[in-house]
Amino acid sequence: MDAPATPAVFPLVFPHTFVPWFRSVAPYIHAYRGKTFVVAMAGEGIAAGKLTAFVQDLAILQAMGIKLVFVHGFRPQVSEQLRAKGHPERFSHGLRITDAVALDCAQEAAGQLRFEIEAAFSQGLPNTPMANATVRVVSGNFLTARPVGIVDGVDFQHSGVVRRVDAVAIRHAIDAGAVALLSPFGFSPTGEAFNLVMEDVATSIAVALQADKLLFLTELPGIREQADDPDSSIDTELALADAERLLASLPNPTQPSDVAFYLRYCVKACREGVERTHILPFAVDGALLQEVYTHDGIGTMVVDEKLESLREATSDDVGGILQLIEPFERDGTLVRRERTEIERDISNYTVIEHDGVIFGCAALYPYPEAGTAEMAALTISPQVQSQGDGERILKRVEQRAKGMGLKSIFVLTTRTMHWFLKRGFVQAEPEWLPEARKRKYNWDRRSQVLVKTLK
């Protein structure tokens, strides 16, 4: 009797695409190993059936050496419990008023969700991302809470805010390799339970741990470049100062779907020491992995640039720029620039500094009639290369160009073509250049022309 035919197994990706892709994410794997992420998922995402895939992605992050705290929300689950009991919901100032019945419903919802989350982490089916995974989940009374109290005559009863986070206990759990799981519940020193806001819990934990990232999986796709235009592109990176200005211009949020709702927590976390905060759409499969392991990400990242000292240059920076670029001019990597030229064009430069020393720079020369701009003199000190400063400057230059209404940027290079190709640039002929730049093109140097379309 013939053996049953074995079904053909086809790889999901082919070697010629898989290998370059895997190599491209390796720098992020190295950069984030041992880092601490606080990841918060809105209850709406769980209600939409996204929990299993999301937990699989968290397990992948942990396998890559990231220390994880997972905070879940439960707004729609509590609402469902209240409807089942025929009890009305009450809200004020954007917060749920938690009476005794609502508190009971919140406890039931939290218990059910914790059960589902722990079950999802316990999966180990073959041919799934959880195969061979061993993820331990640790929960506990890590939060001390206090009541919201009476605000403008409204008694919020059992609604509370975070008073203290037991960061030592959480740190001990994640350092031991477990995922710390927290529900939006806290207890007073007298043992009274309080219903908390998930975003407040996640932000408080991230600040207490001084986490490297705080990531919100939400109904929002991110923050759009034009907040009042639902069709505008997602702003993938917001400087803290820009995020603060945007927040100040928006009305107070009353719903989690309001732009300002999550943005205010991102701003608060960055102000208090969390380096990066993110708003991601749970509706996109793998949004967490795309945000962490790709250059452009998928949602919006708010970053405190003071930590990286990424800024536009001033006349005080001319000496530092000259000192930085001089070795690269000497070996022919860069075209020589006179001090008077840099002084004249200093407003075109972006610099990054550490401890008052300039370690990176780039200049942007716009050609508005052609809808493009040249990025020139992109330089990173050998002392800090491979730490991501080049990508951060590139991102900032792209933002400056988009702010001018330009559609693309281009570079001329003789030695670093592959670095730019990996970051979305494509090769073009010198004839592509704007007429004004084409007239200055050095045909003897034969620089490669690389162009990136701005999205």
C-alpha positions in Angstrom: 0.0 0.0 0.0 1.4 3.4 -1.0 2.1 5.9 1.7 -0.3 8.8 1.8 0.9 11.7 -0.2 2.5 14.5 1.8 1.1 17.9 1.0 3.6 20.3 -0.4 4.8 22.9 2.0 5.6 26.3 0.4 7.6 28.9 2.3 5.7 32.0 3.2 8.6 34.1 2.0 11.3 33.3 -0.5 15.0 33.3 0.4 15.8 36.3 -1.8 13.3 38.4 0.2 13.5 36.8 3.6 17.2 37.1 4.1 17.5 40.8 3.3 14.4 41.5 5.4 15.7 39.5 8.4 19.0 41.3 8.1 17.3 44.7 8.0 15.5 44.1 11.3 18.6 42.8 13.0 19.8 46.3 14.2 16.5 46.8 15.9 16.7 43.3 17.6 20.1 44.3 18.9 19.1 47.8 20.0 16.0 46.6 22.0 17.4 43.6 23.7 17.2 44.1 27.4 15.0 47.2 27.0 11.7 47.7 28.9 8.5 48.2 27.0 5.1 49.0 28.6 2.4 47.9 26.1 -1.2 48.8 26.6 -4.1 47.5 24.6 -7.6 49.1 24.7 -10.5 46.9 25.6 -11.9 47.7 22.2 -9.1 45.8 20.6 -9.9 42.7 22.7 -13.6 43.0 21.9 -12.6 43.2 18.1 -11.0 39.7 18.4 -7.4 41.0 18.2 -6.1 39.4 21.5 -4.7 36.1 20.2 -2.6 37.7 17.4 -1.5 40.5 19.7 -0.3 38.1 22.4 1.6 36.1 19.8 3.4 39.4 18.9 4.2 40.1 22.5 5.7 36.6 22.8 7.9 37.4 19.8 9.1 40.6 21.5 9.9 38.7 24.6 11.8 36.1 22.7 13.9 39.0 21.2 14.9 39.9 24.7 12.5 42.7 25.5 11.2 43.1 29.0 7.4 43.5 28.9 4.6 44.9 31.0 1.2 44.4 29.5 -1.7 46.6 30.6 -5.2 45.8 29.3 -8.3 47.9 29.1 -11.8 46.9 29.6 -14.2 49.8 28.8 -16.5 47.9 26.4 -16.4 44.8 28.5 -17.6 46.7 31.6 -20.3 48.4 29.4 -21.5 45.0 28.3 -21.7 43.7 31.8 -23.8 46.8 32.8 -26.1 46.3 29.9 -26.6 42.7 30.9 -27.6 43.8 34.4 -29.9 46.6 33.0 -27.8 49.2 34.9 -27.2 52.6 33.3 -23.7 53.8 32.5 -22.7 57.2 33.7 -19.8 59.4 32.6 -18.5 62.8 33.5 -15.4 64.7 32.5 -14.5 61.8 30.2 -14.5 59.4 33.2 -16.8 56.6 34.2 -18.7 57.1 37.4 -18.1 53.8 39.2 -20.9 53.1 41.6 -21.1 49.7 43.5 -22.8 47.9 40.5 -20.3 49.3 38.0 -17.4 48.3 40.3 -18.8 44.7 40.5 -19.0 44.7 36.7 -15.5 45.9 36.3 -14.2 43.2 38.6 -16.1 40.5 36.6 -14.8 41.9 33.3 -11.2 42.1 34.6 -11.3 38.6 35.9 -12.6 37.2 32.6 -10.1 39.1 30.6 -7.1 38.1 32.7 -8.2 34.5 32.2 -8.4 34.9 28.4 -5.0 36.7 28.3 -3.3 34.0 30.4 -4.8 31.3 28.2 -3.5 33.1 25.1 0.0 33.2 26.5 -0.2 29.5 27.4 -0.8 28.4 23.8 1.8 26.3 22.1 0.2 24.9 19.0 2.6 23.8 16.2 2.8 26.0 13.1 1.9 29.1 15.1 4.1 31.8 16.5 3.6 30.4 20.0 5.2 27.0 19.1 8.1 26.3 21.6 7.3 29.5 23.5 7.3 29.5 27.2 5.8 32.7 28.5 5.1 33.1 32.2 2.6 35.8 33.3 2.8 37.5 36.6 0.1 39.6 38.1 -0.2 41.2 41.5 -1.3 44.1 43.6 1.3 46.4 42.1 -0.8 49.6 42.2 -1.9 51.8 45.1 -4.8 54.0 44.2 -6.8 56.9 45.6 -10.3 58.1 44.7 -11.0 60.7 42.1 -13.3 62.2 44.6 -15.9 64.9 43.9 -15.2 67.1 40.9 -17.5 70.0 40.1 -20.1 68.5 42.3 -19.9 65.0 40.7 -19.0 62.1 43.0 -17.0 59.6 41.1 -17.4 57.1 43.9 -15.2 54.0 43.1 -13.3 55.6 40.2 -9.7 56.2 41.1 -6.3 57.4 39.9 -2.9 55.8 40.4 -1.2 56.9 43.6 1.9 54.7 43.6 3.5 52.0 41.5 5.5 49.2 43.1 8.2 49.5 40.5 10.6 47.2 42.4 8.2 44.3 42.3 7.4 44.8 38.7 11.0 45.1 37.8 11.8 41.9 39.7 9.1 40.0 37.7 10.2 41.2 34.3 13.9 40.8 35.1 13.1 37.1 35.9 11.7 36.7 32.4 8.0 37.0 33.1 5.5 39.3 31.4 3.9 41.5 34.1 0.1 41.7 33.5 -1.9 44.5 35.0 -5.6 45.3 35.0 -6.8 48.9 35.5 -7.5 48.3 39.2 -5.9 49.6 42.3 -6.3 49.4 46.0 -6.1 51.9 48.8 -4.1 51.2 51.9 -7.4 50.3 53.6 -8.1 47.7 50.9 -10.8 49.6 49.0 -10.9 48.8 45.3 -10.8 51.5 42.6 -11.6 51.3 38.9 -8.7 53.1 37.1 -8.2 54.4 33.6 -6.1 52.0 31.6 -4.1 54.8 30.0 -3.3 56.3 33.4 -2.1 52.9 34.7 0.2 52.3 31.7 1.6 55.8 31.8 2.2 55.7 35.6 4.0 52.3 35.2 6.1 53.5 32.3 7.2 56.6 34.3 7.9 54.6 37.4 10.0 52.0 35.5 11.6 54.8 33.3 10.6 52.4 30.4 12.3 52.7 27.0 8.9 52.7 25.3 5.2 53.1 26.1 3.0 51.8 23.3 -0.8 52.2 23.1 -2.8 49.9 20.8 -5.9 51.9 20.1 -8.8 52.7 17.8 -6.8 55.5 16.3 -4.4 54.9 13.4 -2.1 57.5 14.9 -1.9 61.3 14.8 -2.6 62.7 11.4 -0.4 65.5 10.0 -3.6 67.6 9.6 -5.6 66.8 12.8 -8.9 68.0 11.2 -8.4 66.1 8.0 -9.2 62.3 8.3 -7.6 61.7 4.9 -4.2 63.3 5.7 -1.1 61.1 6.2 -0.1 59.7 9.6 2.6 61.8 11.3 5.0 59.0 12.1 7.1 61.1 14.5 6.2 64.0 16.7 8.8 66.0 18.7 7.6 66.5 22.2 7.4 70.3 21.7 5.2 69.8 18.6 3.0 67.3 20.4 2.5 69.8 23.3 1.5 72.5 20.9 -0.9 70.2 19.1 -2.4 69.1 22.4 -2.9 72.7 23.5 -4.8 73.4 20.3 -7.2 70.5 20.7 -10.4 70.4 22.8 -10.5 68.3 25.9 -11.2 64.7 25.0 -14.3 63.0 26.1 -13.9 59.7 24.1 -10.9 57.4 23.6 -11.4 58.0 19.8 -10.6 61.7 20.3 -7.1 62.6 19.1 -6.2 64.3 22.3 -7.1 61.3 24.5 -4.0 59.2 24.0 -1.8 62.2 23.0 -2.0 63.7 26.5 -0.7 60.5 28.0 2.1 60.3 25.5 3.1 63.8 26.3 2.9 63.2 30.1 5.1 60.1 29.8 7.7 61.9 27.7 7.8 64.9 30.1 8.5 62.5 32.9 11.4 60.6 31.4 10.0 57.9 29.0 12.1 58.3 25.9 9.5 57.2 23.3 5.7 56.9 23.4 3.6 55.4 20.5 0.0 55.4 19.3 -0.8 52.4 17.1 -3.9 51.0 15.5 -5.0 47.6 16.8 -7.0 47.1 13.6 -3.7 46.5 11.7 -2.4 43.0 12.1 1.1 43.1 13.4 1.1 46.8 14.1 3.2 46.3 17.2 5.9 44.4 15.2 5.9 46.9 12.4 6.3 49.8 14.8 9.2 48.2 16.7 11.1 46.5 13.9 10.8 48.8 10.9 12.3 52.2 10.2 9.2 54.2 9.5 6.8 52.2 11.8 3.1 52.4 11.3 1.6 54.7 13.9 2.8 57.9 15.6 5.8 58.1 17.9 6.2 61.1 20.3 9.9 61.6 21.3 11.5 64.0 23.6 14.3 65.4 21.4 16.1 66.9 24.4 17.3 63.4 25.2 19.0 63.3 21.8 19.6 67.1 21.4 18.3 66.9 17.8 17.7 70.5 16.6 18.3 73.1 13.9 21.8 74.6 13.9 22.7 78.1 15.0 25.8 80.2 14.3 27.3 78.8 17.5 27.5 75.4 15.9 29.7 76.4 12.9 33.0 75.4 14.6 31.5 72.0 15.7 30.2 71.3 12.2 33.6 72.1 10.7 35.4 69.9 13.1 32.9 67.0 12.4 33.1 67.1 8.6 36.8 67.9 8.2 38.0 64.3 8.3 35.4 63.2 5.7 36.3 66.1 3.4 40.0 65.1 3.7 39.4 61.5 2.6 37.0 62.5 -0.2 33.7 61.3 1.3 32.4 64.8 1.4 32.9 67.8 -0.9 34.9 70.5 0.8 32.9 73.4 2.3 34.5 76.7 3.4 33.7 78.2 6.8 32.0 81.2 5.1 29.7 78.8 3.2 28.6 77.0 6.3 28.1 80.3 8.2 25.9 81.6 5.3 23.8 78.4 5.2 23.7 77.6 8.9 19.9 77.8 9.0 19.8 74.9 6.5 21.6 72.6 8.9 20.3 70.1 11.4 22.6 68.8 14.2 22.6 66.2 16.9 24.7 66.6 20.0 25.6 64.7 23.1 26.9 66.5 26.2 27.4 69.7 24.2 29.5 68.1 21.4 28.1 67.8 17.9 28.2 64.2 16.7 26.1 64.5 13.6 24.8 67.0 11.0 23.0 67.4 7.7 22.0 70.3 5.5 18.8 70.8 3.4 18.9 72.9 0.3 15.4 73.3 -1.2 14.5 73.7 -4.9 10.8 74.6 -4.5 10.3 75.2 -8.2 11.0 71.4 -8.7 9.3 70.3 -5.5 12.4 68.8 -4.1 15.4 69.5 -1.9 19.0 68.3 -1.6 20.2 66.7 1.7 23.9 67.4 1.8 26.8 66.9 4.3 25.0 64.1 6.2 27.8 63.2 8.7 27.9 61.0 11.8 31.0 60.9 14.0 32.7 57.5 14.0 32.5 57.5 17.8 28.7 57.1 17.6 28.0 55.3 14.3 25.6 52.4 14.3 23.6 54.0 17.2 20.8 55.3 14.9 21.8 59.0 14.9 22.0 59.0 11.1 18.5 57.8 10.8 17.2 60.3 13.3 18.8 63.2 11.4 17.4 61.8 8.1 13.9 61.7 9.7 14.2 65.3 10.9 15.4 66.5 7.5 12.4 64.7 5.9 10.1 66.4 8.3 11.6 69.8 7.4 11.2 69.1 3.7 7.6 68.0 4.1 7.0 71.2 6.2 8.1 73.2 3.1 5.5 71.4 1.0 8.2 69.4 -1.0 7.5 66.1 -2.5 11.0 64.5 -2.4 14.5 64.8 -1.2 17.7 63.7 -3.0 21.4 63.1 -2.2 24.6 63.0 -4.2 27.0 60.4 -2.9 30.0 58.4 -4.0 30.5 56.0 -1.1 27.3 55.6 1.0 24.8 54.6 -1.7 23.7 51.4 0.0 22.9 53.2 3.3 20.4 55.4 1.5 19.0 52.6 -0.6 18.1 50.7 2.6 16.1 53.8 3.7 13.8 54.2 0.8 16.0 56.1 -1.7 16.1 55.0 -5.3 18.8 55.7 -7.9 18.2 58.3 -10.6 20.2 59.7 -13.5 21.9 63.1 -13.1 19.5 64.5 -15.7 16.8 64.1 -13.1 18.3 66.9 -11.0 16.6 70.3 -10.9 18.1 72.6 -13.5 19.8 74.8 -10.9 21.5 71.8 -9.3 22.3 70.2 -12.6 24.4 73.1 -13.6 26.6 72.6 -10.5 26.9 68.8 -10.9 30.6 67.7 -10.9 30.8 65.2 -13.8 34.4 64.3 -12.8 33.3 63.2 -9.3 30.4 61.1 -10.8 28.3 61.1 -7.7 25.3 58.8 -7.6 22.0 60.6 -7.5 19.5 59.0 -5.0 15.9 60.2 -4.6 13.3 59.5 -1.9 9.6 60.4 -2.3 8.1 61.9 0.9 4.9 60.3 2.0 
